[in-house]
Amino acid sequence: MKKMIFGVGKTLYNNWRYIEKYYAPNLAIDNNPDLWGKIDEVTGLTCISPNDLLLYTPLEILITVGDPYSADNISSQLSGMGIKPEYLIEKIKEWSAYEKLPSEFYIQNENK
């Protein structure tokens, strides 16, 4: 199964550590034609056009756009192609259960 992320930008970059670790995408998709066919410098993923994603089956898509309005538009765009995507915010909730909190979040017991 090909795993893809939809949205190459700040939200992807800010969460790349977790996306790479828990999702491990194969390709990126974006509506910006300037990105199509290029390898993203941060993620190393090749970006394809939304029309090209239909060449890959089966596939799984994670929307990595932070703006809820844009994410919903992308979801509608994909639904029109018969694809049901997942949202990054929902996956982060799931993945965070596996992550240890940084040490500064733990309460230090001064009576030791």
Phi, psi and omega in degrees: 000132176276130175254130183229151173250143179246111179120105179255105182184201188300319181296318176299311183296319181294336183245010186303321181305315181282320179299314181296318183289315188258341183246323178049066181289155178263328185216163174244151176232144176207152177280352180276110182297340178293341182266342186298132179082359181258153176266125180291133183292328183280315187262338184078008181272141173280135181263133178240167178279156177303326179294330181284341184294338179290349176285347185249119174217145347289161180217159178227134184234133177247121179280119184247043178252131184281332181284119183302322179297312179295320179298319178293323176297319178294319178301317177296319178301314180290322178300323176296341178261005180081022183244131177255106181275170172249158179258139179304317184301324178289321180291324179298320177302317179292313183293327183296339177295337181267349185265138174280143176290148175300151185303330181292349178271348179273141178282128180275131179274112184280352181271010180284000000 
